[in-house]
Amino acid sequence: MKEGWETKCLEEVCIIGDGNHSGNYPKSKEMVFEGVPFIRGTNLIDGKVSADDMRFITSEKHEILKKGHLKTGDILFTNRGQVGKKAIVDKRFDGANLNSQVAWFRCNEHINNRYMFYNLESPEVLSFISKNTNGTALQQLTIRQIRKLQLVVPPLTEQKQIVEILDKAFTAIDQAKANIEKNIQNAKEFSDSKMEELFEELASEYAPVPIAEACDKIFAGGDAPKDNFSKDKTEEFNIPIIANAVKKNGLYGYTNEARVTQPSITIAARGSGTGHTEYREYPFTPIVRLIVLTPNTEKINVEFLMYAIKNLTIMRSGSAIPQLTVPMIKGYSIPAPRLHEQVQIVDILNKLDVHLVEYKLRAAQKLESLKELKKSILQKAFAGELTTKDLVI
């Protein structure tokens, strides 16, 4: 360890407290827009306390929670649920209360609060969290465990120098990350606009055809199989079960009988992924309200149908759709040029998709590099090796 640096337990440099465990929390129906802020783990976003979906306490029922103790500069740390999220309290939340998922640290004269904030993201602290977090239904670190967390503590003058370098370096990293994410969004919007232009041209040339007339079948998935089911693919259970979800491409498990045997389109009909559309050229069984469209291939190319559905106003409006239903989908119409023209359009849109996927892959690699750079800078910081050269991003 660098000369003059010490290793201390968290309880030696901070006052430590946890959130309210009385269970006397404000319910959603009691939520108001003024009063004593009630901070939950979900309010800790990107190192800051977000006022989005903030709850406030005013009713007599929650009198016990009105005596908020938080002060500007206190550090918040989620020790239950999604363990390890952190934020620094700003003046908006003086006197706020916490729920039971959030602990708080108040630094003493031996440690700079921003240095402490960064220290909670050091490799050593992350390793401590990983090794000590327990619980199956709800991950948690106890306050007793947190008190014994080991920290590297240099003299205050060096802490402030480290914070200055980290602030500048991470500001540059965050800006680079924001630029990459914006470029991804721009690439997606460009691809979508090209698809929209193509279908606008088709709509001006060809009469619309109801989706119901272009398909042999349109139906929604039902309950998941109970007896003939396996989470993993086996020799007996090798037919994918596709749910109304986006994660893992909707894969729920496997069964031994396919309800859909022809190339078809699926649309997620409920939840956060509502409207998510996929082309599936393999046999599968749909469940949980997943809408399936099997086209009449004498009228509609299956991939053309996929793009036509993605181009529907409801899919590209950007607004939240509570749910889609089979009657809703049947009520829409799409342009239907001759089959060979549909194939040509599919070829154009497939190439756009390939370019977009390749661009997203390169962008993801850049984001991962920034993530690794941040880890490297933090490792240097708490090993006493950080210099102004690390400001070059």
C-alpha positions as CSV (number, residue, x, y, z in Angstrom):
1,M,0.0,0.0,0.0
2,K,1.2,3.5,-0.8
3,E,3.0,5.3,2.1
4,G,0.6,7.3,4.3
5,W,-2.4,5.3,3.2
6,E,-4.4,3.2,5.7
7,T,-7.0,0.5,5.6
8,K,-10.1,1.3,7.7
9,C,-13.5,-0.3,8.4
10,L,-16.4,1.7,7.1
11,E,-17.6,2.3,10.7
12,E,-14.4,4.0,11.5
13,V,-14.9,6.8,8.9
14,C,-18.7,7.0,8.7
15,I,-21.9,7.1,10.8
16,I,-24.0,4.3,9.3
17,G,-27.7,3.9,9.4
18,D,-30.4,2.0,7.6
19,G,-33.9,2.8,6.3
20,N,-37.2,2.6,8.0
21,H,-38.3,-1.0,8.9
22,S,-41.6,-0.1,10.5
23,G,-43.5,-1.1,7.4
24,N,-45.4,2.1,7.9
25,Y,-44.7,3.1,4.3
26,P,-46.8,5.5,2.2
27,K,-48.9,3.5,-0.3
28,S,-49.3,4.6,-3.9
29,K,-52.8,6.0,-3.2
30,E,-51.3,8.1,-0.5
31,M,-48.6,9.6,-2.8
32,V,-48.6,13.4,-2.9
33,F,-46.3,15.9,-4.6
34,E,-45.0,17.8,-1.5
35,G,-44.0,17.0,2.0
36,V,-41.2,14.9,3.4
37,P,-39.5,12.9,0.6
38,F,-39.5,9.1,1.0
39,I,-36.6,7.6,-0.9
40,R,-36.8,4.1,-2.2
41,G,-34.1,1.9,-3.9
42,T,-35.8,2.6,-7.3
43,N,-35.1,6.3,-6.8
44,L,-31.3,5.7,-7.0
45,I,-30.4,6.1,-10.7
46,D,-26.9,6.7,-12.2
47,G,-25.4,7.8,-8.9
48,K,-28.1,10.4,-8.1
49,V,-31.4,10.5,-6.3
50,S,-34.2,10.8,-8.9
51,A,-37.4,12.6,-8.1
52,D,-39.3,10.5,-10.7
53,D,-42.0,8.5,-9.0
54,M,-40.9,10.0,-5.7
55,R,-43.3,9.5,-2.8
56,F,-43.9,12.2,-0.1
57,I,-45.2,11.9,3.4
58,T,-47.8,14.2,4.8
59,S,-50.6,12.2,6.4
60,E,-50.8,11.7,10.2
61,K,-50.6,8.0,9.7
62,H,-46.9,8.5,8.7
63,E,-46.0,10.9,11.5
64,I,-43.2,8.6,12.6
65,L,-41.6,9.0,9.2
66,K,-41.7,12.8,9.2
67,K,-38.6,13.1,11.3
68,G,-36.2,12.7,8.4
69,H,-32.5,12.6,9.3
70,L,-30.8,12.8,5.9
71,K,-28.4,15.7,5.2
72,T,-26.9,17.1,2.0
73,G,-23.7,15.1,1.3
74,D,-24.9,11.9,2.9
75,I,-24.3,8.8,0.8
76,L,-27.1,6.3,0.1
77,F,-26.5,2.7,-0.6
78,T,-29.0,-0.1,-1.5
79,N,-28.3,-3.0,0.8
80,R,-31.5,-5.0,0.0
81,G,-32.9,-5.9,-3.4
82,Q,-30.5,-4.6,-6.1
83,V,-27.6,-4.3,-3.8
84,G,-24.9,-1.7,-4.5
85,K,-26.7,1.2,-6.1
86,K,-25.5,4.4,-4.6
87,A,-26.2,8.2,-4.7
88,I,-25.2,11.4,-2.9
89,V,-28.0,13.3,-1.2
90,D,-28.4,16.9,-2.6
91,K,-30.2,19.7,-0.8
92,R,-33.5,18.8,-2.3
93,F,-33.7,15.8,0.0
94,D,-32.5,17.3,3.3
95,G,-34.7,15.7,6.0
96,A,-35.8,12.8,3.7
97,N,-36.7,9.3,4.9
98,L,-35.6,6.0,3.4
99,N,-37.3,2.7,3.0
100,S,-35.8,-0.5,4.3
101,Q,-33.8,-1.2,1.1
102,V,-31.5,1.8,1.5
103,A,-28.8,2.4,4.0
104,W,-27.0,5.8,4.6
105,F,-23.5,6.8,5.4
106,R,-22.3,10.2,6.8
107,C,-18.6,10.7,6.4
108,N,-16.5,12.0,9.3
109,E,-13.5,14.4,9.1
110,H,-11.2,11.6,7.9
111,I,-12.9,11.0,4.6
112,N,-14.1,13.0,1.6
113,N,-17.7,12.1,0.8
114,R,-17.1,12.0,-3.0
115,Y,-14.0,9.8,-2.4
116,M,-16.3,7.6,-0.3
117,F,-18.8,7.6,-3.1
118,Y,-16.2,6.4,-5.7
119,N,-14.8,3.9,-3.2
120,L,-18.1,2.1,-3.2
121,E,-17.4,1.2,-6.8
122,S,-13.8,0.0,-6.3
123,P,-13.0,-3.6,-7.3
124,E,-12.4,-4.5,-3.6
125,V,-15.9,-3.2,-2.5
126,L,-17.6,-4.9,-5.5
127,S,-15.9,-8.2,-4.5
128,F,-17.0,-7.7,-0.9
129,I,-20.6,-7.2,-2.1
130,S,-20.5,-10.3,-4.3
131,K,-19.1,-12.5,-1.6
132,N,-21.3,-11.3,1.3
133,T,-24.7,-10.7,-0.4
134,N,-27.1,-13.4,0.6
135,G,-30.7,-14.3,0.2
136,T,-32.6,-16.0,-2.6
137,A,-35.9,-14.2,-2.9
138,L,-34.3,-10.8,-1.8
139,Q,-30.6,-10.2,-2.0
140,Q,-29.3,-8.2,1.0
141,L,-26.3,-7.1,3.0
142,T,-26.8,-6.6,6.7
143,I,-25.8,-3.3,8.5
144,R,-23.4,-5.4,10.6
145,Q,-21.6,-6.7,7.4
146,I,-21.5,-3.1,6.0
147,R,-19.8,-1.8,9.1
148,K,-16.9,-4.1,8.6
149,L,-16.4,-3.2,4.9
150,Q,-12.7,-2.5,4.4
151,L,-11.7,0.8,2.7
152,V,-8.4,2.2,1.5
153,V,-8.1,5.7,3.0
154,P,-5.3,8.1,1.9
155,P,-4.7,11.5,3.5
156,L,-7.5,14.0,2.8
157,T,-5.4,16.1,0.4
158,E,-4.8,13.0,-1.8
159,Q,-8.5,12.0,-1.5
160,K,-9.4,15.4,-3.0
161,Q,-6.8,15.1,-5.8
162,I,-8.2,11.6,-6.6
163,V,-11.8,12.9,-6.7
164,E,-10.8,15.7,-9.0
165,I,-9.2,13.3,-11.5
166,L,-12.1,10.8,-11.2
167,D,-14.7,13.5,-11.7
168,K,-13.1,14.7,-14.9
169,A,-12.4,11.2,-16.2
170,F,-15.9,9.9,-15.5
171,T,-17.5,13.0,-17.0
172,A,-15.6,12.3,-20.2
173,I,-16.6,8.6,-20.1
174,D,-20.2,9.4,-19.4
175,Q,-20.2,11.9,-22.4
176,A,-18.6,9.3,-24.6
177,K,-21.2,6.7,-23.5
178,A,-24.1,9.2,-24.1
179,N,-22.7,9.9,-27.6
180,I,-22.6,6.2,-28.5
181,E,-26.1,5.6,-27.2
182,K,-27.4,8.6,-29.2
183,N,-25.7,7.3,-32.3
184,I,-27.4,3.9,-31.8
185,Q,-30.7,5.7,-31.5
186,N,-30.0,7.7,-34.6
187,A,-29.1,4.6,-36.6
188,K,-32.3,2.9,-35.5
189,E,-34.4,5.9,-36.4
190,F,-32.6,6.1,-39.8
191,S,-33.4,2.4,-40.5
192,D,-37.1,2.9,-39.4
193,S,-37.4,6.0,-41.6
194,K,-36.2,4.0,-44.7
195,M,-38.8,1.3,-43.9
196,E,-41.5,3.9,-43.5
197,E,-40.6,5.5,-46.8
198,L,-40.8,2.2,-48.6
199,F,-44.2,1.4,-47.3
200,E,-45.5,4.9,-48.0
201,E,-44.5,4.4,-51.6
202,L,-46.3,1.0,-51.6
203,A,-49.4,2.5,-50.0
204,S,-49.6,5.0,-52.9
205,E,-49.4,2.3,-55.5
206,Y,-51.4,-0.6,-54.1
207,A,-54.8,-1.0,-52.5
208,P,-54.6,-2.0,-48.8
209,V,-55.3,-5.6,-47.9
210,P,-56.8,-6.4,-44.5
211,I,-54.3,-8.5,-42.4
212,A,-57.1,-11.0,-41.7
213,E,-57.4,-11.7,-45.5
214,A,-53.6,-12.0,-45.9
215,C,-53.3,-14.7,-43.2
216,D,-54.5,-18.3,-42.9
217,K,-54.4,-18.1,-39.1
218,I,-54.3,-15.3,-36.5
219,F,-54.6,-16.4,-32.9
220,A,-53.2,-15.9,-29.4
221,G,-51.2,-18.4,-27.3
222,G,-52.7,-20.0,-24.3
223,D,-51.5,-21.6,-21.0
224,A,-48.1,-23.2,-20.8
225,P,-48.0,-27.0,-20.9
226,K,-47.8,-28.5,-17.4
227,D,-47.1,-32.2,-18.0
228,N,-45.1,-32.2,-21.3
229,F,-42.7,-29.5,-20.3
230,S,-39.0,-29.0,-19.7
231,K,-37.0,-25.8,-19.0
232,D,-34.1,-27.3,-21.0
233,K,-34.0,-28.9,-24.4
234,T,-34.0,-32.7,-24.3
235,E,-34.5,-35.4,-26.9
236,E,-38.1,-35.7,-25.9
237,F,-38.9,-32.0,-25.3
238,N,-37.3,-30.2,-28.2
239,I,-40.1,-27.9,-29.4
240,P,-39.6,-24.2,-28.2
241,I,-42.3,-22.7,-26.1
242,I,-42.5,-19.0,-26.9
243,A,-44.0,-16.6,-24.4
244,N,-45.2,-13.0,-24.5
245,A,-41.8,-11.6,-23.7
246,V,-38.7,-10.0,-25.3
247,K,-36.0,-11.5,-23.0
248,K,-34.3,-14.6,-24.5
249,N,-36.4,-14.0,-27.6
250,G,-39.5,-15.1,-25.7
251,L,-38.1,-18.6,-25.0
252,Y,-40.0,-20.1,-22.0
253,G,-38.9,-23.7,-22.3
254,Y,-39.6,-26.8,-24.4
255,T,-42.4,-29.2,-25.1
256,N,-43.0,-32.2,-27.4
257,E,-45.7,-30.9,-29.6
258,A,-45.8,-27.8,-31.9
259,R,-48.9,-25.8,-32.3
260,V,-47.4,-23.7,-35.1
261,T,-45.6,-25.7,-37.8
262,Q,-45.3,-23.1,-40.7
263,P,-43.1,-20.0,-40.8
264,S,-45.1,-17.3,-38.9
265,I,-44.9,-13.9,-37.2
266,T,-45.3,-13.4,-33.5
267,I,-46.3,-10.1,-31.7
268,A,-45.9,-9.6,-28.0
269,A,-49.4,-8.5,-26.9
270,R,-49.0,-7.3,-23.3
271,G,-46.4,-5.9,-20.9
272,S,-43.3,-3.8,-21.4
273,G,-42.5,-5.5,-24.7
274,T,-45.9,-5.0,-26.3
275,G,-45.6,-4.7,-30.0
276,H,-42.3,-6.6,-30.3
277,T,-42.5,-8.5,-33.6
278,E,-40.4,-11.6,-34.6
279,Y,-40.2,-13.8,-37.6
280,R,-40.1,-17.5,-36.6
281,E,-39.3,-20.1,-39.3
282,Y,-39.3,-23.1,-36.9
283,P,-42.1,-25.1,-35.2
284,F,-43.1,-23.8,-31.8
285,T,-45.9,-23.5,-29.3
286,P,-47.0,-20.0,-28.3
287,I,-48.3,-19.1,-24.8
288,V,-49.3,-16.2,-22.6
289,R,-51.3,-14.1,-25.1
290,L,-48.5,-14.1,-27.7
291,I,-50.2,-13.3,-31.0
292,V,-49.3,-15.5,-34.0
293,L,-49.9,-14.7,-37.6
294,T,-49.4,-17.4,-40.2
295,P,-49.6,-15.8,-43.7
296,N,-51.3,-17.2,-46.8
297,T,-48.0,-17.6,-48.8
298,E,-49.8,-17.2,-52.1
299,K,-50.6,-13.6,-51.1
300,I,-48.0,-12.5,-48.6
301,N,-44.3,-13.3,-48.1
302,V,-43.8,-14.1,-44.4
303,E,-40.9,-11.7,-43.9
304,F,-42.7,-8.9,-45.8
305,L,-45.6,-9.4,-43.4
306,M,-43.2,-9.0,-40.5
307,Y,-41.9,-5.7,-41.8
308,A,-45.4,-4.5,-42.7
309,I,-46.5,-5.1,-39.1
310,K,-43.4,-3.4,-37.7
311,N,-44.3,-0.4,-39.9
312,L,-47.9,-0.1,-38.5
313,T,-48.5,3.2,-36.7
314,I,-49.2,1.5,-33.4
315,M,-45.8,-0.2,-33.5
316,R,-43.7,2.8,-34.4
317,S,-45.6,5.5,-32.6
318,G,-43.3,5.4,-29.6
319,S,-46.2,5.6,-27.2
320,A,-47.0,2.9,-24.7
321,I,-49.6,0.3,-25.8
322,P,-51.3,-1.3,-22.8
323,Q,-52.1,-4.4,-24.8
324,L,-52.8,-5.7,-28.3
325,T,-55.6,-8.1,-29.2
326,V,-56.3,-10.4,-32.1
327,P,-59.3,-8.3,-33.2
328,M,-57.1,-5.2,-33.2
329,I,-54.5,-6.8,-35.4
330,K,-57.1,-8.2,-37.8
331,G,-58.5,-4.6,-38.1
332,Y,-55.3,-3.3,-39.7
333,S,-54.5,-3.4,-43.4
334,I,-51.2,-3.5,-45.3
335,P,-50.2,-2.8,-48.9
336,A,-49.7,-6.0,-50.9
337,P,-47.6,-5.7,-54.1
338,R,-46.9,-8.8,-56.2
339,L,-44.9,-11.5,-54.5
340,H,-41.7,-10.9,-56.4
341,E,-41.8,-7.2,-55.4
342,Q,-42.4,-8.2,-51.8
343,V,-39.2,-10.3,-52.0
344,Q,-37.2,-7.4,-53.4
345,I,-38.4,-5.1,-50.6
346,V,-37.6,-7.8,-48.0
347,D,-34.1,-8.0,-49.5
348,I,-33.6,-4.2,-49.1
349,L,-34.9,-4.2,-45.5
350,N,-32.9,-7.3,-44.5
351,K,-29.7,-5.5,-45.6
352,L,-30.7,-2.4,-43.6
353,D,-31.2,-4.7,-40.6
354,V,-27.8,-6.4,-41.1
355,H,-26.1,-3.0,-41.2
356,L,-28.0,-1.9,-38.0
357,V,-27.1,-5.1,-36.2
358,E,-23.4,-4.7,-37.2
359,Y,-23.5,-1.1,-36.1
360,K,-25.0,-2.0,-32.7
361,L,-22.4,-4.7,-32.2
362,R,-19.6,-2.2,-32.8
363,A,-21.2,0.3,-30.5
364,A,-21.7,-2.4,-27.8
365,Q,-18.0,-3.2,-28.0
366,K,-17.2,0.5,-27.5
367,L,-19.5,0.7,-24.5
368,E,-17.8,-2.4,-23.0
369,S,-14.4,-0.8,-23.6
370,L,-15.6,2.3,-21.7
371,K,-16.9,0.1,-18.9
372,E,-13.5,-1.7,-18.7
373,L,-11.7,1.7,-18.8
374,K,-13.8,2.9,-15.8
375,K,-12.8,-0.3,-13.9
376,S,-9.2,0.3,-14.7
377,I,-9.2,3.9,-13.6
378,L,-10.9,3.0,-10.3
379,Q,-8.4,0.2,-9.7
380,K,-5.5,2.7,-10.2
381,A,-7.2,5.2,-8.0
382,F,-7.4,2.9,-5.0
383,A,-3.9,1.5,-5.6
384,G,-2.4,5.0,-5.5
385,E,-1.4,4.9,-9.2
386,L,-3.9,7.4,-10.7
387,T,-2.4,10.3,-12.7
388,T,-3.7,13.1,-14.9
389,K,-2.8,10.9,-17.9
390,D,-5.9,8.9,-17.1
391,L,-8.0,12.0,-18.1
392,V,-7.4,11.1,-21.8
393,I,-10.4,9.2,-23.0
